[in-house]
C-alpha cells in the first residue's frame, strides 16, 4: 500500500496532472508517520523488499532514526525485521514507495531480528553495525543544538 492510499487526512491531495498539489498540504516534503507505515520498499533493481512496519524516533535528538522493514516470510510467518537507517531510504514520489539501495540477496544476510526479540536500538555498538551495513552515518548532536 502506498502513502496516498493511506492518507486519511487528505495531506497528499493531487493536482489534475496527478502530482502533489502544494496548495493543499505539505506534499512529499513533510509526511505523516502513519501514512508511511505499511509503505512498500523496493530496491533499484525494482525488486520488492517488503514494507515498513514501524518508524523509530530518536527521542533525544528528535530525528527519525530507523524504519523497521519486514522482509520475507508468508502472511507474517517467517518474516524477518530489519532496522534500516532512515537516511538509507529514498522516497520515490513517482511510484509512491521507498527505495533502498540494497540487493535482495544482500538484504537477506543483513543484521535483522525477530518480531518477538527486538534489539536494544539505543545501544551505540548496535547502531554502528547497522549504519556500517547500510553505508550511512548516524545523526550527531541534539536537535536545535
TIMI-2910 file (N, C-alpha, C, CB; in pm, 1 decimal, decimal comma, always signed):
<rs>
+----------+----------+----------+----------+----------+----------+----------+----------+----------+----------+----------+----------+------+
!      n_x !      n_y !      n_z !     ca_x !     ca_y !     ca_z !      c_x !      c_y !      c_z !     cb_x !     cb_y !     cb_z ! resn !
+----------+----------+----------+----------+----------+----------+----------+----------+----------+----------+----------+----------+------+
!    +85,7 !   -117,2 !     +0,0 !     +0,0 !     +0,0 !     +0,0 !    +90,5 !   +123,7 !     +0,0 !    -97,6 !     -0,3 !   +123,6 !  Unk !
!    +47,9 !   +231,0 !    -64,1 !   +131,9 !   +349,9 !    -67,3 !    +72,4 !   +461,6 !    +17,4 !   +151,0 !   +397,5 !   -210,7 !  Unk !
!   +150,0 !   +567,0 !    +35,8 !   +109,9 !   +673,5 !   +126,9 !    -13,7 !   +750,0 !    +80,9 !   +223,0 !   +768,9 !   +144,7 !  Unk !
!    -41,1 !   +754,9 !    -47,6 !   -161,1 !   +822,7 !    -94,8 !   -284,3 !   +741,2 !    -55,1 !   -156,0 !   +843,6 !   -249,0 !  Unk !
!   -275,6 !   +609,6 !    -64,3 !   -388,2 !   +522,8 !    -26,2 !   -412,7 !   +524,5 !   +124,2 !   -362,5 !   +379,4 !    -72,3 !  Unk !
!   -310,4 !   +557,1 !   +202,8 !   -323,4 !   +559,6 !   +348,6 !   -354,6 !   +699,1 !   +402,1 !   -196,3 !   +508,1 !   +412,5 !  Unk !
!   -374,3 !   +795,2 !   +314,8 !   -389,6 !   +935,9 !   +351,2 !   -531,6 !   +966,2 !   +399,4 !   -354,6 !  +1025,3 !   +232,0 !  Unk !
!   -558,7 !   +940,9 !   +527,1 !   -692,7 !   +963,2 !   +581,9 !   -722,9 !  +1110,7 !   +604,9 !   -708,4 !   +887,8 !   +711,8 !  Unk !
!   -619,6 !  +1195,6 !   +611,1 !   -640,5 !  +1337,7 !   +638,6 !   -631,8 !  +1425,6 !   +514,5 !   -540,1 !  +1384,7 !   +739,2 !  Unk !
!   -608,5 !  +1368,7 !   +397,6 !   -601,5 !  +1447,8 !   +275,9 !   -473,1 !  +1527,5 !   +261,6 !   -716,9 !  +1540,2 !   +270,4 !  Unk !
!   -366,2 !  +1480,7 !   +324,1 !   -238,4 !  +1551,1 !   +321,4 !   -180,3 !  +1554,4 !   +180,8 !   -139,7 !  +1485,4 !   +417,3 !  Unk !
!   -199,5 !  +1449,5 !   +104,0 !   -131,5 !  +1434,2 !    -23,7 !   -226,0 !  +1444,9 !   -142,9 !    -60,4 !  +1302,1 !    -27,7 !  Unk !
!   -322,2 !  +1533,2 !   -132,5 !   -413,0 !  +1552,8 !   -245,5 !   -331,7 !  +1584,6 !   -369,5 !   -515,2 !  +1666,0 !   -216,5 !  Unk !
!   -378,3 !  +1533,9 !   -483,4 !   -304,5 !  +1555,2 !   -607,4 !   -372,3 !  +1660,2 !   -694,7 !   -291,1 !  +1424,1 !   -684,3 !  Unk !
!   -293,6 !  +1716,3 !   -785,2 !   -348,4 !  +1812,3 !   -880,8 !   -398,1 !  +1736,4 !  -1003,6 !   -241,7 !  +1919,4 !   -920,8 !  Unk !
!   -446,3 !  +1808,4 !  -1103,6 !   -503,6 !  +1742,7 !  -1221,4 !   -401,3 !  +1660,8 !  -1298,8 !   -564,8 !  +1845,6 !  -1313,0 !  Unk !
!   -271,8 !  +1690,1 !  -1283,2 !   -167,4 !  +1613,1 !  -1351,5 !   -126,1 !  +1489,4 !  -1270,7 !    -45,0 !  +1701,9 !  -1377,2 !  Unk !
!   -183,5 !  +1470,3 !  -1153,7 !   -153,0 !  +1353,4 !  -1072,2 !    -40,2 !  +1372,2 !   -972,7 !   -119,9 !  +1240,9 !  -1159,9 !  Unk !
!    +24,3 !  +1488,2 !   -974,9 !   +131,5 !  +1516,2 !   -879,9 !    +78,1 !  +1583,5 !   -754,9 !   +238,0 !  +1603,3 !   -944,2 !  Unk !
!   +161,3 !  +1596,8 !   -651,2 !   +115,8 !  +1661,7 !   -528,8 !    +76,3 !  +1806,8 !   -555,2 !   +224,8 !  +1655,3 !   -421,5 !  Unk !
!    -30,4 !  +1849,8 !   -493,8 !    -77,3 !  +1987,2 !   -506,4 !    -34,0 !  +2062,2 !   -381,5 !   -232,8 !  +1993,8 !   -525,9 !  Unk !
!    +74,2 !  +2137,5 !   -393,3 !   +133,8 !  +2204,0 !   -276,9 !    +41,4 !  +2307,7 !   -213,4 !   +263,4 !  +2270,5 !   -316,9 !  Unk !
!    -66,1 !  +2344,1 !   -281,8 !   -160,2 !  +2439,4 !   -222,0 !   -251,2 !  +2370,9 !   -120,2 !   -244,7 !  +2506,4 !   -331,1 !  Unk !
!   -252,4 !  +2238,4 !   -116,8 !   -342,2 !  +2164,1 !    -28,6 !   -266,5 !  +2069,0 !    +62,2 !   -443,8 !  +2086,8 !   -110,1 !  Unk !
!   -165,8 !  +2116,0 !   +128,4 !    -93,5 !  +2029,9 !   +220,7 !    +55,3 !  +2029,9 !   +193,6 !   -146,5 !  +1889,4 !   +213,1 !  Unk !
!   +127,4 !  +1959,6 !   +276,3 !   +273,4 !  +1963,5 !   +268,0 !   +333,7 !  +1882,0 !   +154,8 !   +330,3 !  +1916,2 !   +395,3 !  Unk !
!   +253,5 !  +1797,2 !    +89,8 !   +309,0 !  +1714,3 !    -16,9 !   +417,1 !  +1622,4 !    +35,9 !   +364,7 !  +1801,2 !   -128,5 !  Unk !
!   +509,8 !  +1581,9 !    -47,7 !   +609,9 !  +1484,6 !     -3,8 !   +724,8 !  +1545,0 !    +77,1 !   +665,9 !  +1414,3 !   -123,0 !  Unk !
!   +724,3 !  +1676,6 !    +99,7 !   +832,5 !  +1738,0 !   +177,6 !   +817,6 !  +1709,9 !   +327,1 !   +835,7 !  +1889,1 !   +153,3 !  Unk !
!   +695,9 !  +1702,1 !   +374,3 !   +664,1 !  +1664,0 !   +511,8 !   +560,8 !  +1553,3 !   +503,0 !   +611,2 !  +1786,6 !   +597,1 !  Unk !
!   +587,4 !  +1442,9 !   +572,9 !   +498,8 !  +1327,8 !   +560,4 !   +447,6 !  +1286,4 !   +698,3 !   +571,7 !  +1209,8 !   +491,7 !  Unk !
!   +324,8 !  +1241,7 !   +703,2 !   +268,0 !  +1187,8 !   +825,0 !   +319,6 !  +1046,5 !   +848,9 !   +115,0 !  +1188,9 !   +818,4 !  Unk !
!   +368,0 !  +1018,7 !   +970,2 !   +426,1 !   +888,0 !  +1001,0 !   +326,6 !   +775,2 !   +976,8 !   +474,2 !   +884,4 !  +1145,5 !  Unk !
!   +202,2 !   +795,9 !  +1015,2 !   +103,3 !   +689,1 !   +999,3 !    +79,9 !   +654,0 !   +852,2 !    -28,5 !   +729,9 !  +1064,1 !  Unk !
!    +94,7 !   +751,5 !   +762,8 !    +75,8 !   +721,6 !   +620,9 !   +194,3 !   +645,9 !   +563,1 !    +53,4 !   +849,8 !   +542,5 !  Unk !
!   +310,8 !   +653,6 !   +628,6 !   +429,7 !   +584,7 !   +579,4 !   +439,0 !   +440,8 !   +627,8 !   +552,9 !   +659,5 !   +621,2 !  Unk !
!   +379,7 !   +413,3 !   +743,5 !   +380,5 !   +276,3 !   +794,5 !   +294,4 !   +190,8 !   +702,2 !   +328,3 !   +269,9 !   +942,5 !  Unk !
!   +349,9 !    +79,8 !   +658,3 !   +282,9 !     -5,0 !   +560,4 !   +329,2 !    +25,4 !   +419,1 !   +132,8 !    +12,0 !   +570,2 !  Unk !
!   +413,3 !   +128,3 !   +405,5 !   +462,7 !   +166,4 !   +273,2 !   +553,1 !    +60,1 !   +213,3 !   +537,3 !   +298,0 !   +281,1 !  Unk !
!   +545,8 !    +45,5 !    +83,5 !   +626,4 !    -52,5 !    +11,3 !   +769,9 !     -4,5 !     -1,9 !   +566,8 !    -80,0 !   -126,9 !  Unk !
!   +863,4 !    -99,0 !     +0,0 !  +1004,6 !    -70,0 !    -19,3 !  +1055,9 !   -158,7 !   -131,9 !  +1086,2 !    -92,7 !   +112,2 !  Unk !
!  +1118,1 !    -95,9 !   -229,7 !  +1177,7 !   -164,9 !   -343,7 !  +1324,3 !   -127,5 !   -350,8 !  +1104,5 !   -129,4 !   -476,7 !  Unk !
!  +1401,9 !   -203,5 !   -424,1 !  +1540,5 !   -163,8 !   -447,0 !  +1552,0 !   -103,5 !   -586,6 !  +1637,2 !   -285,1 !   -430,7 !  Unk !
!  +1674,0 !    -64,1 !   -624,8 !  +1694,8 !     -0,6 !   -755,1 !  +1677,2 !    -97,8 !   -871,3 !  +1833,1 !    +60,6 !   -761,0 !  Unk !
!  +1676,4 !   -227,7 !   -841,7 !  +1651,7 !   -328,3 !   -944,6 !  +1501,5 !   -356,7 !   -958,1 !  +1728,0 !   -458,3 !   -911,8 !  Unk !
!  +1419,4 !   -277,4 !   -890,9 !  +1273,5 !   -288,8 !   -892,1 !  +1223,8 !   -418,8 !   -829,6 !  +1222,6 !   -278,6 !  -1033,8 !  Unk !
!  +1300,7 !   -469,2 !   -732,9 !  +1258,4 !   -588,6 !   -659,0 !  +1188,9 !   -544,6 !   -530,8 !  +1380,1 !   -681,9 !   -627,2 !  Unk !
!  +1080,9 !   -609,9 !   -499,0 !  +1004,7 !   -581,4 !   -377,9 !  +1082,5 !   -632,7 !   -257,0 !   +863,0 !   -646,1 !   -384,2 !  Unk !
!  +1116,8 !   -541,4 !   -164,8 !  +1191,5 !   -580,5 !    -45,7 !  +1103,1 !   -595,1 !    +77,8 !  +1299,5 !   -479,7 !    -18,3 !  Unk !
!   +979,6 !   -554,6 !    +68,4 !   +890,3 !   -565,9 !   +183,4 !   +818,5 !   -435,9 !   +210,4 !   +967,4 !   -608,6 !   +306,5 !  Unk !
!   +779,6 !   -418,2 !   +336,8 !   +708,9 !   -296,3 !   +372,8 !   +751,8 !   -247,6 !   +510,9 !   +557,8 !   -319,4 !   +369,2 !  Unk !
!   +723,3 !   -122,4 !   +536,4 !   +761,5 !    -59,5 !   +662,5 !   +658,2 !    -93,7 !   +768,7 !   +774,9 !    +94,3 !   +646,3 !  Unk !
!   +706,1 !   -152,6 !   +877,6 !   +617,6 !   -191,4 !   +988,0 !   +612,2 !    -85,5 !  +1097,0 !   +663,0 !   -323,5 !  +1047,5 !  Unk !
!   +720,9 !     -9,1 !  +1111,6 !   +726,7 !    +89,6 !  +1219,4 !   +830,5 !   +194,1 !  +1184,2 !   +759,8 !    +22,7 !  +1355,8 !  Unk !
!   +815,9 !   +310,5 !  +1242,9 !   +913,7 !   +417,8 !  +1229,4 !   +962,7 !   +449,9 !  +1369,7 !   +852,4 !   +545,2 !  +1158,2 !  Unk !
!  +1094,9 !   +444,9 !  +1387,7 !  +1154,9 !   +463,6 !  +1519,9 !  +1213,6 !   +604,5 !  +1530,2 !  +1264,6 !   +356,3 !  +1546,7 !  Unk !
!  +1168,5 !   +679,7 !  +1630,0 !  +1214,9 !   +815,7 !  +1652,8 !  +1319,2 !   +817,8 !  +1763,3 !  +1097,7 !   +907,8 !  +1688,0 !  Unk !
!  +1425,6 !   +893,9 !  +1742,4 !  +1525,5 !   +915,1 !  +1846,4 !  +1473,5 !  +1029,4 !  +1932,8 !  +1668,8 !   +947,1 !  +1785,7 !  Unk !
!  +1427,9 !   +998,1 !  +2051,0 !  +1363,9 !  +1097,0 !  +2136,5 !  +1463,7 !  +1198,3 !  +2192,8 !  +1291,8 !  +1027,6 !  +2249,9 !  Unk !
!  +1591,9 !  +1165,6 !  +2189,0 !  +1693,3 !  +1261,0 !  +2236,8 !  +1720,1 !  +1369,9 !  +2134,4 !  +1823,8 !  +1188,3 !  +2270,0 !  Unk !
!  +1723,9 !  +1332,6 !  +2007,6 !  +1759,9 !  +1428,7 !  +1903,0 !  +1638,8 !  +1483,0 !  +1827,9 !  +1854,8 !  +1364,3 !  +1804,9 !  Unk !
!  +1528,3 !  +1407,6 !  +1828,6 !  +1411,0 !  +1448,8 !  +1753,0 !  +1413,5 !  +1404,2 !  +1607,8 !  +1397,4 !  +1596,6 !  +1758,6 !  Unk !
!  +1511,2 !  +1323,4 !  +1569,6 !  +1522,6 !  +1274,5 !  +1432,7 !  +1457,1 !  +1137,5 !  +1417,3 !  +1669,2 !  +1267,6 !  +1391,1 !  Unk !
!  +1418,7 !  +1107,0 !  +1293,9 !  +1375,9 !   +971,1 !  +1263,2 !  +1503,0 !   +888,2 !  +1253,1 !  +1289,7 !   +964,0 !  +1129,8 !  Unk !
!  +1512,7 !   +784,1 !  +1332,2 !  +1633,9 !   +702,7 !  +1334,7 !  +1626,0 !   +586,5 !  +1235,2 !  +1658,0 !   +649,0 !  +1475,7 !  Unk !
!  +1519,4 !   +508,3 !  +1242,7 !  +1508,9 !   +387,4 !  +1162,2 !  +1367,3 !   +366,7 !  +1112,1 !  +1553,8 !   +266,5 !  +1242,0 !  Unk !
!  +1357,8 !   +297,7 !   +999,9 !  +1232,3 !   +239,4 !   +956,0 !  +1249,3 !    +90,1 !   +978,2 !  +1197,5 !   +275,2 !   +804,1 !  Unk !
!  +1151,2 !    +26,4 !  +1036,1 !  +1157,4 !   -118,0 !  +1056,0 !  +1093,1 !   -183,2 !   +934,2 !  +1085,6 !   -161,8 !  +1189,7 !  Unk !
!  +1175,7 !   -253,4 !   +860,1 !  +1135,6 !   -317,1 !   +735,1 !  +1107,2 !   -463,8 !   +759,2 !  +1244,0 !   -300,3 !   +627,4 !  Unk !
!   +994,1 !   -510,2 !   +708,5 !   +959,4 !   -651,6 !   +713,2 !   +993,4 !   -712,6 !   +578,5 !   +808,4 !   -672,7 !   +748,4 !  Unk !
!  +1069,5 !   -822,4 !   +582,3 !  +1115,9 !   -885,4 !   +458,9 !  +1103,1 !  -1035,8 !   +472,2 !  +1262,2 !   -845,4 !   +426,9 !  Unk !
!  +1054,3 !  -1099,5 !   +367,0 !  +1046,0 !  -1245,6 !   +365,4 !   +923,4 !  -1297,2 !   +436,1 !  +1168,3 !  -1305,2 !   +428,2 !  Unk !
!   +916,1 !  -1424,1 !   +442,9 !   +802,5 !  -1488,9 !   +508,5 !   +678,5 !  -1488,4 !   +420,4 !   +772,1 !  -1420,2 !   +640,4 !  Unk !
!   +572,8 !  -1545,1 !   +474,6 !   +446,4 !  -1553,6 !   +404,7 !   +335,6 !  -1531,5 !   +505,3 !   +430,6 !  -1689,6 !   +332,4 !  Unk !
!   +251,1 !  -1433,4 !   +480,4 !   +140,9 !  -1397,3 !   +568,8 !   +188,0 !  -1376,0 !   +713,6 !    +33,4 !  -1505,6 !   +564,3 !  Unk !
!   +303,0 !  -1310,7 !   +726,5 !   +356,3 !  -1280,3 !   +859,4 !   +434,0 !  -1393,7 !   +923,3 !   +245,4 !  -1242,1 !   +949,3 !  Unk !
!   +434,3 !  -1510,7 !   +863,0 !   +506,3 !  -1625,6 !   +918,0 !   +647,5 !  -1627,8 !   +859,5 !   +431,1 !  -1759,5 !   +887,3 !  Unk !
!   +746,5 !  -1636,0 !   +944,9 !   +884,4 !  -1645,5 !   +899,7 !   +944,1 !  -1515,1 !   +851,2 !   +893,3 !  -1744,7 !   +792,1 !  Unk !
!   +871,0 !  -1404,2 !   +869,7 !   +926,1 !  -1277,8 !   +824,9 !  +1038,9 !  -1233,8 !   +918,0 !   +816,3 !  -1170,5 !   +818,0 !  Unk !
!  +1131,1 !  -1159,7 !   +862,1 !  +1243,4 !  -1107,2 !   +937,6 !  +1229,7 !   -955,3 !   +936,8 !  +1381,6 !  -1154,1 !   +877,3 !  Unk !
!  +1263,2 !   -893,2 !  +1048,5 !  +1257,3 !   -748,4 !  +1058,8 !  +1398,1 !   -690,5 !  +1053,0 !  +1186,2 !   -705,8 !  +1188,6 !  Unk !
!  +1409,4 !   -572,6 !   +993,3 !  +1536,3 !   -504,1 !   +980,2 !  +1518,2 !   -359,2 !  +1019,4 !  +1591,3 !   -516,0 !   +837,2 !  Unk !
!  +1610,1 !   -307,5 !  +1098,3 !  +1612,4 !   -164,6 !  +1127,8 !  +1697,1 !   -100,8 !  +1018,7 !  +1669,9 !   -134,1 !  +1273,2 !  Unk !
!  +1632,6 !    -24,7 !   +933,0 !  +1701,9 !    +41,1 !   +822,8 !  +1717,6 !   +188,1 !   +858,8 !  +1624,5 !    +23,6 !   +687,4 !  Unk !
!  +1840,5 !   +238,0 !   +859,7 !  +1857,2 !   +380,8 !   +889,5 !  +1772,9 !   +465,7 !   +795,0 !  +2005,8 !   +421,5 !   +879,1 !  Unk !
!  +1706,3 !   +564,4 !   +851,3 !  +1618,0 !   +648,8 !   +772,3 !  +1691,9 !   +709,7 !   +653,7 !  +1558,2 !   +759,0 !   +859,2 !  Unk !
!  +1818,3 !   +744,4 !   +674,3 !  +1898,6 !   +805,5 !   +567,9 !  +1926,1 !   +709,1 !   +452,2 !  +2030,3 !   +855,3 !   +624,8 !  Unk !
!  +1905,3 !   +580,7 !   +471,0 !  +1928,6 !   +482,8 !   +364,4 !  +1809,5 !   +472,5 !   +270,2 !  +1959,0 !   +346,0 !   +424,2 !  Unk !
!  +1697,0 !   +530,3 !   +308,7 !  +1574,9 !   +523,2 !   +227,7 !  +1555,7 !   +651,2 !   +147,0 !  +1452,2 !   +498,3 !   +317,2 !  Unk !
!  +1504,2 !   +634,4 !    +26,8 !  +1469,6 !   +747,1 !    -58,1 !  +1322,7 !   +733,2 !    -94,6 !  +1560,3 !   +753,4 !   -185,9 !  Unk !
!  +1248,9 !   +842,7 !    -87,0 !  +1108,6 !   +839,2 !   -125,4 !  +1097,4 !   +856,6 !   -276,5 !  +1027,9 !   +948,8 !    -51,1 !  Unk !
!  +1036,2 !   +759,7 !   -341,0 !  +1011,0 !   +763,8 !   -485,0 !   +868,5 !   +815,1 !   -502,6 !  +1031,1 !   +621,4 !   -553,2 !  Unk !
!   +854,5 !   +946,9 !   -526,0 !   +720,5 !  +1006,0 !   -533,8 !   +646,4 !   +965,6 !   -661,0 !   +730,0 !  +1157,4 !   -526,6 !  Unk !
!   +719,9 !   +930,3 !   -764,1 !   +654,4 !   +887,8 !   -888,5 !   +580,4 !   +755,8 !   -868,9 !   +757,7 !   +874,1 !  -1001,7 !  Unk !
!   +645,1 !   +660,1 !   -801,4 !   +584,8 !   +529,0 !   -777,5 !   +522,7 !   +516,4 !   -638,7 !   +688,4 !   +421,2 !   -796,0 !  Unk !
!   +532,7 !   +622,8 !   -559,5 !   +474,2 !   +628,7 !   -424,8 !   +520,7 !   +512,0 !   -337,1 !   +321,2 !   +628,7 !   -433,9 !  Unk !
!   +652,8 !   +501,5 !   -326,0 !   +713,3 !   +396,2 !   -245,6 !   +853,5 !   +440,6 !   -205,2 !   +717,5 !   +260,9 !   -323,6 !  Unk !
!   +914,9 !   +362,6 !   -119,2 !  +1052,3 !   +388,5 !    -79,1 !  +1147,4 !   +305,1 !   -162,9 !  +1072,1 !   +359,0 !    +70,1 !  Unk !
!  +1269,5 !   +356,7 !   -178,4 !  +1374,6 !   +282,7 !   -245,9 !  +1490,0 !   +265,9 !   -148,4 !  +1420,5 !   +354,7 !   -376,5 !  Unk !
!  +1537,7 !   +143,7 !   -137,9 !  +1652,9 !   +109,7 !    -54,3 !  +1757,3 !    +50,2 !   -148,1 !  +1614,3 !     +8,6 !    +63,3 !  Unk !
!  +1874,8 !   +109,7 !   -151,8 !  +1979,8 !    +66,9 !   -244,6 !  +2055,0 !    -54,8 !   -188,6 !  +2078,6 !   +183,4 !   -271,9 !  Unk !
!  +1984,5 !   -167,1 !   -181,6 !  +2041,4 !   -292,9 !   -133,9 !  +1983,9 !   -405,2 !   -219,6 !  +2010,9 !   -316,0 !    +18,9 !  Unk !
!  +2070,9 !   -492,0 !   -268,5 !  +2022,2 !   -605,7 !   -345,7 !  +1949,6 !   -703,2 !   -253,3 !  +2138,8 !   -676,6 !   -419,1 !  Unk !
!  +1851,3 !   -769,6 !   -308,2 !  +1766,7 !   -860,6 !   -229,6 !  +1849,5 !   -968,2 !   -158,8 !  +1662,2 !   -926,8 !   -320,1 !  Unk !
!  +1946,5 !  -1026,8 !   -228,3 !  +2030,8 !  -1130,3 !   -166,6 !  +2109,9 !  -1075,0 !    -49,1 !  +2126,6 !  -1189,7 !   -269,8 !  Unk !
!  +2159,9 !   -953,0 !    -63,6 !  +2237,2 !   -891,9 !    +45,1 !  +2147,5 !   -861,1 !   +164,8 !  +2306,4 !   -763,1 !     -3,7 !  Unk !
!  +2024,7 !   -817,5 !   +138,7 !  +1932,5 !   -787,1 !   +248,2 !  +1901,6 !   -911,5 !   +330,1 !  +1803,1 !   -726,8 !   +193,8 !  Unk !
!  +1890,7 !  -1024,9 !   +265,6 !  +1859,0 !  -1147,3 !   +340,2 !  +1969,9 !  -1180,9 !   +439,8 !  +1837,4 !  -1265,3 !   +243,5 !  Unk !
!  +2091,7 !  -1130,4 !   +418,0 !  +2201,6 !  -1152,6 !   +511,2 !  +2227,1 !  -1034,9 !   +604,0 !  +2326,1 !  -1183,4 !   +435,3 !  Unk !
!  +2141,4 !   -934,6 !   +598,5 !  +2157,6 !   -815,3 !   +682,8 !  +2129,3 !   -848,0 !   +829,1 !  +2064,4 !   -702,2 !   +635,0 !  Unk !
!  +2185,1 !   -766,9 !   +919,8 !  +2151,0 !   -787,3 !  +1061,4 !  +2002,6 !   -758,9 !  +1081,9 !  +2237,8 !   -696,0 !  +1154,0 !  Unk !
!  +1931,3 !   -858,2 !  +1124,5 !  +1788,2 !   -844,5 !  +1144,7 !  +1747,5 !   -902,2 !  +1279,4 !  +1711,3 !   -913,1 !  +1032,0 !  Unk !
!  +1618,4 !   -908,2 !  +1300,5 !  +1568,2 !   -958,7 !  +1427,9 !  +1427,4 !  -1013,1 !  +1410,7 !  +1570,2 !   -848,5 !  +1535,1 !  Unk !
!  +1385,4 !  -1087,4 !  +1509,1 !  +1253,9 !  -1149,2 !  +1513,2 !  +1156,2 !  -1052,7 !  +1580,0 !  +1258,4 !  -1285,3 !  +1588,4 !  Unk !
!  +1030,5 !  -1055,3 !  +1541,0 !   +932,0 !   -963,8 !  +1598,0 !   +914,3 !   -981,7 !  +1749,3 !   +799,0 !   -983,2 !  +1529,0 !  Unk !
!   +953,6 !  -1097,1 !  +1801,5 !   +942,6 !  -1121,9 !  +1945,2 !  +1071,8 !  -1094,1 !  +2020,8 !   +900,8 !  -1264,1 !  +1969,0 !  Unk !
!  +1176,8 !  -1051,2 !  +1949,1 !  +1305,0 !  -1026,6 !  +2015,0 !  +1374,1 !   -906,1 !  +1951,0 !  +1395,8 !  -1152,1 !  +2006,9 !  Unk !
!  +1328,4 !   -787,4 !  +1988,3 !  +1383,2 !   -664,2 !  +1932,9 !  +1518,9 !   -634,5 !  +1995,5 !  +1286,5 !   -546,4 !  +1955,6 !  Unk !
!  +1610,1 !   -577,0 !  +1917,6 !  +1740,5 !   -539,4 !  +1972,7 !  +1729,0 !   -409,9 !  +2053,9 !  +1844,5 !   -522,7 !  +1859,1 !  Unk !
!  +1831,2 !   -380,1 !  +2129,8 !  +1837,8 !   -252,6 !  +2200,8 !  +1887,5 !   -147,7 !  +2101,2 !  +1932,1 !   -261,2 !  +2327,7 !  Unk !
!  +1796,3 !    -79,1 !  +2037,7 !  +1831,0 !    +16,4 !  +1933,4 !  +1901,9 !   +139,9 !  +1986,7 !  +1707,5 !    +57,8 !  +1859,8 !  Unk !
!  +1901,2 !   +158,5 !  +2117,3 !  +1972,7 !   +271,2 !  +2177,9 !  +2119,5 !   +237,1 !  +2203,0 !  +1905,5 !   +312,4 !  +2309,3 !  Unk !
!  +2157,5 !   +111,3 !  +2183,7 !  +2295,0 !    +68,1 !  +2206,0 !  +2383,7 !   +121,8 !  +2093,3 !  +2303,8 !    -87,3 !  +2214,2 !  Unk !
!  +2486,7 !   +197,9 !  +2128,1 !  +2573,9 !   +262,5 !  +2028,7 !  +2645,9 !   +160,5 !  +1941,2 !  +2676,5 !   +351,4 !  +2098,5 !  Unk !
!  +2688,4 !    +50,2 !  +1998,4 !  +2759,1 !    -52,8 !  +1921,3 !  +2666,1 !   -115,3 !  +1816,5 !  +2814,8 !   -162,5 !  +2015,7 !  Unk !
!  +2543,4 !   -144,9 !  +1858,1 !  +2443,7 !   -199,6 !  +1765,5 !  +2419,0 !    -99,8 !  +1652,9 !  +2310,6 !   -232,6 !  +1839,6 !  Unk !
!  +2399,1 !    +28,1 !  +1686,6 !  +2371,5 !   +131,6 !  +1587,2 !  +2486,7 !   +144,4 !  +1487,6 !  +2346,2 !   +266,3 !  +1656,2 !  Unk !
!  +2609,2 !   +139,1 !  +1535,8 !  +2725,3 !   +148,3 !  +1447,5 !  +2726,1 !    +34,5 !  +1345,7 !  +2854,8 !   +146,6 !  +1529,4 !  Unk !
!  +2692,3 !    -85,9 !  +1390,3 !  +2692,2 !   -200,4 !  +1298,2 !  +2583,1 !   -186,1 !  +1192,0 !  +2672,5 !   -331,6 !  +1376,0 !  Unk !
!  +2468,2 !   -133,2 !  +1230,2 !  +2358,7 !   -114,3 !  +1134,5 !  +2396,4 !     -8,8 !  +1031,2 !  +2228,7 !    -73,5 !  +1207,3 !  Unk !
!  +2448,9 !   +103,3 !  +1079,3 !  +2488,5 !   +210,1 !   +986,7 !  +2602,5 !   +164,6 !   +895,6 !  +2530,7 !   +335,9 !  +1064,9 !  Unk !
!  +2694,4 !    +85,3 !   +947,8 !  +2804,6 !    +34,2 !   +865,4 !  +2750,5 !    -55,0 !   +754,4 !  +2906,3 !    -43,9 !   +952,0 !  Unk !
!  +2653,4 !   -140,0 !   +785,2 !  +2596,9 !   -229,4 !   +684,3 !  +2533,4 !   -151,4 !   +569,6 !  +2493,6 !   -321,9 !   +747,8 !  Unk !
!  +2456,9 !    -46,5 !   +603,1 !  +2385,2 !    +29,4 !   +501,1 !  +2465,3 !   +147,3 !   +445,0 !  +2256,0 !    +79,8 !   +558,2 !  Unk !
!  +2584,7 !   +170,9 !   +499,0 !  +2669,9 !   +278,0 !   +448,1 !  +2621,7 !   +417,4 !   +482,1 !  +2681,8 !   +266,1 !   +301,7 !  Unk !
!  +2559,8 !   +431,1 !   +598,5 !  +2509,6 !   +561,3 !   +642,7 !  +2581,7 !   +602,4 !   +770,3 !  +2356,0 !   +557,2 !   +665,6 !  Unk !
!  +2561,1 !   +726,6 !   +809,0 !  +2618,0 !   +776,6 !   +934,1 !  +2503,0 !   +819,2 !  +1024,9 !  +2717,0 !   +896,0 !   +908,4 !  Unk !
!  +2514,4 !   +789,1 !  +1153,9 !  +2408,0 !   +831,7 !  +1246,1 !  +2409,1 !   +983,2 !  +1263,8 !  +2424,0 !   +762,4 !  +1383,1 !  Unk !
!  +2294,9 !  +1036,6 !  +1302,1 !  +2286,6 !  +1178,0 !  +1335,2 !  +2374,5 !  +1204,0 !  +1455,9 !  +2140,0 !  +1221,5 !  +1362,4 !  Unk !
!  +2436,8 !  +1318,8 !  +1457,4 !  +2522,0 !  +1356,1 !  +1570,4 !  +2465,7 !  +1484,8 !  +1629,7 !  +2672,7 !  +1374,1 !  +1526,5 !  Unk !
!  +2464,3 !  +1491,0 !  +1761,6 !  +2418,0 !  +1611,4 !  +1827,7 !  +2269,6 !  +1608,7 !  +1854,4 !  +2452,3 !  +1731,2 !  +1745,9 !  Unk !
!  +2222,1 !  +1715,1 !  +1915,2 !  +2082,5 !  +1725,4 !  +1951,5 !  +2010,5 !  +1820,1 !  +1858,0 !  +2067,7 !  +1771,4 !  +2095,3 !  Unk !
!  +1882,4 !  +1805,1 !  +1849,7 !  +1800,3 !  +1892,5 !  +1768,3 !  +1812,2 !  +2035,8 !  +1819,9 !  +1653,0 !  +1845,7 !  +1768,9 !  Unk !
!  +1829,9 !  +2129,3 !  +1731,6 !  +1843,9 !  +2271,9 !  +1764,9 !  +1961,1 !  +2300,9 !  +1855,2 !  +1719,2 !  +2321,9 !  +1830,1 !  Unk !
!  +2063,7 !  +2219,7 !  +1848,6 !  +2180,8 !  +2241,5 !  +1933,9 !  +2276,9 !  +2339,7 !  +1871,1 !  +2252,2 !  +2110,3 !  +1961,5 !  Unk !
+----------+----------+----------+----------+----------+----------+----------+----------+----------+----------+----------+----------+------+
</rs>
